C-alpha cells in the first residue's frame, strides 16, 4: 500500500500553504515529514487523509484518489491529528470501543484489549479521558489510529507530551507496525527522526526542500564544512582567501571553514597553510547534526 503525492497545491485566499510538492512513500517505509511551524505539514496531512480538499494536484493511496468524499480511502488510513481531538467525557475503553464500532470491527472488545496493551494503557483504561495526563491522552489517540489495523498511518506529532520512557515505548511501537504498513509522521524531535525513520521529507514555506535519508543529508552537508586549528593566531580575513572557501566562523580555539562547492576542503586548507607556513594542529570534517541540516534547509 503506497502513498503518492502529485503536484499538490493548497491555497488559502492568495497565499499558498502548499506549493506544488510531489513525493512517494512505499509499504514498509517510515518517513519523517519535517518543516518549521507554518511550513504546510499539517495542511498536507489533512489533504492526504481526506479532511480537506487540495487546490490542485492529487494524493493517491494505492492508486486510488483521496478526497473528502472518498470513504474507501479513509478506511485504510489511520490518522492522529496534531491537536488529538478526543471525547474527553468518555472512558478510555468506552471511547476505543466506540471508534471500533464506527469501523465495524468484529470482536471489538478483543481488539480494544490488544490496543490497550500495545500502547500501554492498562493502568488508565478505566479512567475518563479528561482525567488523563497529556502523555496518556496521546496514547489513546494512537490507539484509535491503529484500532482498525490500517494499511497507512499518518501521525502528526505522535509523541507530544510523552516522558522519556513513554517515548521509547511508542517509538518501538511505530517502528514495529511500520514494517508492514506505510507510515508518515511529523515531528520536531530530530532524535526521533533518526531513531525510527527510513527517509526524511522536509518542506519549507510550502515547498519541498529535501527528500533523502538522514545519513545522506548529513553526509552531503558534512563535505562542505571542516574544523581547523593552527599553532599561531590567524585572522578571519586570511582564512577567507583560501580557495573554495565561502564562509568562516570563529570558534575561539579554532575555526569552522565552509564551501558551497563539491570539493574536499581539507586539501585546500592544508595546501594553503603549507604555502603560508602555518602549522595545522587539527583538520577534520565536521559532521553536522540533523538539526543543523534542517536549519540550513529551512532558514
C-alpha positions in Angstrom: 0.0 0.0 0.0 1.8 3.2 -1.2 1.1 6.9 -0.9 1.8 9.1 -3.9 1.6 12.9 -3.7 1.5 14.5 -7.1 2.0 18.3 -7.7 0.0 19.1 -4.5 -1.1 22.7 -4.0 -3.3 24.3 -1.4 -4.2 28.0 -1.4 -5.9 30.0 1.4 -7.0 33.0 -0.5 -4.0 34.2 -2.4 -1.5 32.5 -0.1 0.0 29.2 -1.0 0.2 26.9 2.1 1.4 24.0 -0.1 3.1 24.8 -3.4 3.4 22.0 -6.0 5.0 19.3 -3.9 5.4 15.7 -5.0 6.7 12.5 -3.3 6.0 8.8 -2.8 6.1 6.6 0.3 6.1 2.8 -0.1 4.8 0.0 2.1 7.2 -0.9 4.9 8.7 2.6 4.9 8.6 5.1 7.8 9.1 8.6 6.5 9.6 11.7 8.7 7.7 14.7 7.4 9.5 17.8 8.7 9.3 21.5 8.4 9.1 24.7 10.5 5.8 25.8 12.0 3.7 27.1 9.2 5.6 25.2 6.5 2.4 23.4 5.4 2.9 20.0 7.1 -0.4 19.7 8.8 -2.2 21.1 5.7 -0.6 18.4 3.6 -1.5 15.7 6.1 -5.2 16.8 6.2 -5.3 16.6 2.4 -3.7 13.1 2.5 -6.4 11.8 4.8 -9.3 13.5 3.0 -10.2 16.1 5.7 -9.8 19.0 3.3 -9.5 19.2 -0.5 -6.5 20.4 -2.4 -6.5 23.4 -4.7 -4.5 21.4 -7.2 -2.7 18.1 -7.7 -3.7 14.9 -6.0 -3.0 12.2 -3.4 -3.2 8.5 -4.3 -3.5 5.7 -1.8 -2.5 2.5 -3.7 -3.7 4.2 -6.9 -7.0 5.5 -5.5 -7.5 9.2 -5.3 -8.0 10.7 -1.9 -10.7 13.4 -1.4 -13.3 14.4 1.2 -15.9 12.2 -0.4 -13.9 9.0 -0.8 -14.8 6.9 2.3 -12.9 3.9 0.8 -9.5 5.5 1.1 -10.4 6.7 4.7 -11.0 3.1 5.7 -7.3 2.1 5.1 -5.8 5.2 6.8 -5.1 5.6 10.5 -4.7 9.3 11.4 -3.5 11.0 14.6 -4.1 14.8 14.2 -1.8 17.3 15.8 -4.3 18.5 18.4 -5.5 14.9 19.1 -9.3 15.6 19.4 -10.9 13.1 21.9 -14.3 12.8 23.5 -13.0 13.6 27.0 -16.2 12.8 28.8 -15.9 9.2 27.7 -13.9 6.5 29.5 -10.8 5.1 27.7 -12.2 1.7 27.0 -15.7 3.1 26.1 -14.1 5.6 23.6 -12.0 2.9 21.9 -15.0 0.5 21.6 -17.0 3.4 20.1 -14.2 4.0 17.5 -14.0 0.3 16.8 -17.8 0.1 16.1 -17.6 3.0 13.7 -15.1 0.9 11.7 -17.4 -2.1 12.1 -14.6 -4.2 13.7 -15.6 -7.8 14.7 -14.8 -8.8 18.2 -14.3 -5.1 19.1 -13.7 -5.8 22.8 -10.9 -8.2 22.0 -9.3 -5.6 19.6 -9.6 -2.9 22.2 -7.7 -5.2 24.7 -4.9 -5.6 22.1 -4.7 -1.8 21.6 -4.7 -1.0 25.3 -1.8 -3.4 25.8 0.1 -2.2 22.6 0.1 1.5 23.6 0.5 0.9 27.4 -2.9 2.0 28.7 -3.6 -0.9 31.1 -3.4 1.2 34.2 -5.5 4.0 32.8 -8.1 2.1 30.8 -11.0 2.6 33.3 -10.5 6.3 33.7 -12.3 9.1 31.9 -10.2 10.6 29.2 -10.4 14.1 30.8 -8.6 12.7 33.8 -5.6 11.5 31.9 -2.2 13.3 31.5 -1.2 14.7 28.1 1.0 11.7 27.5 -1.8 9.2 28.2 -4.2 11.1 26.0 -1.7 10.9 23.2 -1.6 7.1 23.7 -5.4 7.0 23.4 -5.0 8.9 20.1 -2.5 6.4 18.9 -4.8 3.5 19.8 -7.7 5.0 17.9 -5.4 5.5 14.8 -4.4 1.8 15.0 -7.5 0.1 16.1 -8.8 -0.8 12.6 -5.4 -2.1 11.5 -5.0 0.4 8.7 -2.5 -0.1 5.8 -1.5 3.6 6.0 -0.6 5.5 9.2 -0.4 9.3 9.2 0.8 10.7 12.5 1.1 14.4 13.3 3.4 14.9 16.3 2.6 11.4 17.7 5.0 11.7 20.8 4.0 15.1 22.0 3.8 15.1 25.8 5.4 11.7 26.4 8.1 11.2 29.1 11.4 9.5 28.1 10.1 6.0 29.0 6.9 6.6 27.1 8.9 8.0 24.1 10.9 4.8 23.9 7.8 2.6 24.0 5.9 4.5 21.4 8.9 4.8 19.1 9.3 1.0 19.3 5.6 0.5 18.6 5.7 2.8 15.5 8.9 1.0 14.3 7.2 -2.4 14.7 4.0 -1.5 12.9 6.0 0.3 10.2 7.5 -2.9 9.0 4.1 -3.9 7.5 2.5 -0.5 6.9 3.1 2.8 5.2 3.9 5.4 7.8 4.3 9.2 7.6 5.0 11.0 10.8 5.5 14.7 11.6 7.7 15.7 14.5 10.1 18.4 15.7 12.2 15.9 17.6 15.3 15.2 15.4 16.5 12.3 17.6 13.1 10.6 16.9 13.5 11.0 13.2 17.0 9.4 13.3 15.8 6.6 15.6 12.8 5.4 13.5 12.6 7.0 10.1 13.9 5.4 6.9 13.7 8.6 5.0 13.1 12.3 5.6 11.0 14.8 3.6 11.5 18.4 4.5 9.2 21.3 3.4 9.7 25.0 3.9 7.2 27.7 3.1 5.1 25.1 1.4 7.8 23.8 -0.9 9.8 20.5 -0.9 13.5 21.2 0.0 14.8 17.7 0.8 13.8 14.0 0.3 16.5 11.6 1.4 17.8 9.5 4.4 19.1 11.3 7.5 22.6 9.8 6.8 22.6 11.1 3.2 21.5 14.6 4.2 24.2 14.8 6.9 26.9 13.3 4.6 26.1 15.9 1.9 26.3 18.7 4.4 29.5 17.3 6.1 31.5 17.5 2.9 31.2 21.3 2.9 32.5 22.1 6.4 35.8 21.4 8.2 37.1 22.3 11.6 40.7 23.6 11.7 43.1 24.7 14.5 46.5 26.4 14.0 49.5 26.9 16.3 49.5 30.6 15.6 47.0 33.5 15.6 45.3 33.6 12.2 42.8 36.2 11.2 39.4 35.6 9.6 40.3 37.7 6.6 43.4 35.5 5.9 41.2 32.3 6.0 38.7 33.7 3.6 41.5 33.9 1.0 41.7 30.1 0.9 40.5 28.8 -2.5 36.9 27.5 -2.5 36.1 28.9 1.0 32.8 30.7 1.2 32.3 31.2 4.9 34.5 31.3 8.0 33.3 31.1 11.6 35.5 31.9 14.7 35.1 29.2 17.5 37.7 30.9 19.7 40.0 27.8 19.9 39.6 27.0 16.2 37.7 27.8 13.0 34.8 26.4 11.0 35.5 26.8 7.3 32.8 26.1 4.7 32.4 25.8 1.0 29.5 25.7 -1.3 31.5 23.7 -3.9 31.8 19.9 -4.3 35.5 19.7 -3.2 37.5 18.2 -0.4 38.0 21.4 1.6 40.7 19.7 3.8 43.1 19.6 0.9 42.6 23.3 0.1 43.1 24.3 3.7 46.2 22.1 4.2 47.8 23.3 0.9 47.2 27.0 1.7 48.5 26.5 5.3 51.7 24.9 3.8 52.2 27.9 1.5 51.8 30.3 4.4 54.0 28.3 6.8 51.1 27.8 9.2 51.3 24.6 11.4 47.9 22.8 11.4 47.1 21.2 14.7 43.7 19.9 13.8 41.9 19.4 10.5 38.8 17.4 10.3 35.4 17.2 8.6 32.7 18.4 10.9 29.7 16.2 10.8 26.6 18.4 11.1 23.7 17.2 13.2 20.4 16.6 11.6 19.1 19.7 13.4 21.8 21.9 11.8 21.0 20.4 8.4 17.3 21.1 9.0 18.0 24.7 10.0 20.1 25.3 6.9 17.5 23.9 4.6 14.6 25.8 6.1 16.3 29.1 7.1 
